[in-house]
């Protein structure tokens, strides 16, 4: 029974790892960037913890949801908001769907990483958790492989084999 459970857990880890590799490969092939939505500013359209695909566009229009770099408390952060107004000179006014008002700063075209072309809900939450608890995850995987190996001598003894 324990072996079945351990195999199941290993399958989950392997499936998740293969999923990350597949998504990264698809992003490279499709020339898209992968981004994690870390706030609820775009809910209910984009859930917090979603993994987003964004692709550069030649033209951005009012209503497009884009990923862009913005200054926030002295740091540059990646933000996902909707374009609510297009200004002359390739500048844009943004707003999060769940926010009451428009963003205070105007965003230039060169700050936009791309238009959101797809999402996988909650997959990013798992990625963030693993990144923040990497030591725990690696220890767990190591222990899992140790348990999976078991002791062949003891298994043979239980079966009555010399």
N, C-alpha and C positions, 0 to 999 in steps of 0.2 A: 504493500500500500504506500509506504514512504517513497519507494522508487518511482511509482506512478506520479505522486505529487511532485517530487523533485523534477521529473521529466517534464511535467506540465509547466512548472516555474521556468525551467530552462527554455522551453518553447516560447514562453511569453517574452523572456529577455532576448532571445534570438530574433523573434518576430519584430520586436520593437527596434532592435539594432538594424535589421534588414530594411525596415520601414524608413528609418532615418537615412540610410544610404540611398534607398530608392528615391526619396524626396529630394535629397541633395543632387543626385544625378539628373532628375527631371528638371530641377531649377537650372542646372548648368546647360542642359540640352535646350531648354526653352528660353534661355537667356533671361531668366527671372531671378529675382532675389528672394531669399527666405527671411521673413521677419516674424517676431513674436509680438502679439498684442498683449501688452502688460497692464492696460487700464480698461475701465469700462466706458470710456468716453464715446465709443461708437455703438454701444448696445442700443437696441437689440439686433442691429444689422450684423455687427461683428462682436462676438463674445470675447470677454477677457480670457486670455489663455489660448487663443486660436493661433495656429500657424498660418501665416499669410504668404501668398505669392504676389510679387509686384514686378511689373515690367515697364521699362522706359517707353514713353510715347512721344510721337512727334508733336502732338497737340493735346493739351489738357483742357477740358471743358467744365462748365458749371455742373455740379452734380457728381463728378468723378470722385471716388475715394482714393486718396493717394497716401503714400508713405513719404515723409520728408524729415529733414534735420531741422531742429529748432533749438534756440538757446533757452535754457531753463535754469535759473539760479546759478549762472556762471558755467554751466555744462552744456554740451551739445547732446541732445537726446533725439531718438527716433520717434516720430509721432505719426499716428494714422488718423486723418480727419478728411472731411468732405470739402471740396471746393464750393464755396457759396457765392463767390464773386470773382470775376476775371477783370483785372485792371490793365490799363495800357502798360506796355513795357514788359510783358510777360511776368507780371506779379499777380499773386492770388491771395484772396481772403479765405481763411479756413474756419471750420467749425466742427466740433465733435457732435454727433447726432444726439447724445445724451446731455450735452452741455447747454446751459441756458443762453449764453451769448456767443458771439463770434470771437475768434482768437484776437488778441491784442496786436500781434505783429503781422505784417504783410510778408508773405513767403515768395521768394524769387524762384524762377524756374530751375536754376542750377542747384537749389536745395532739395528738389523733389527727386527721390530715388526711383519712383515709378507708381503707376496706377495699380491698385489691387485687382488682380485677375482671378484669384481663387483663395479659398481658405479651407483649413481642416480644423474644425472646432475642437478645443480642449487638448489637442496634441501638443501644443506649446507648453501647457501647464506641466505635462509629464517631463518634457525636455528641461524646463526650468527647475523642477524638483530634482532631477538627476544631476543637473549642473551644480546645484547648491549642496547636494548631499553625495558628491562623487566618492568620497572616502567610504562612506557607509555602503554605497552601491558596490564598489570594488571589493570590499570586505565580504559582503553578502554573496557576491558571485564566486569569490575564492572559496568560501565555506561551502557553498553549494556544490562546487566541483569536487571538493574533498569528500562530502557526503555521498555524492554520486559514484565516486570510485569504490567506496566501501572496502571491505576486506574479503577477498575471495575465499580465504581459508575458513572463515566463520560461515560463509554461505554454504560451502561444501559440507561442513560439519552438521549444519541443520538439516541438510538433505540426506545425511547418512552416507555420504561419499567419502572414502579414505583419501 
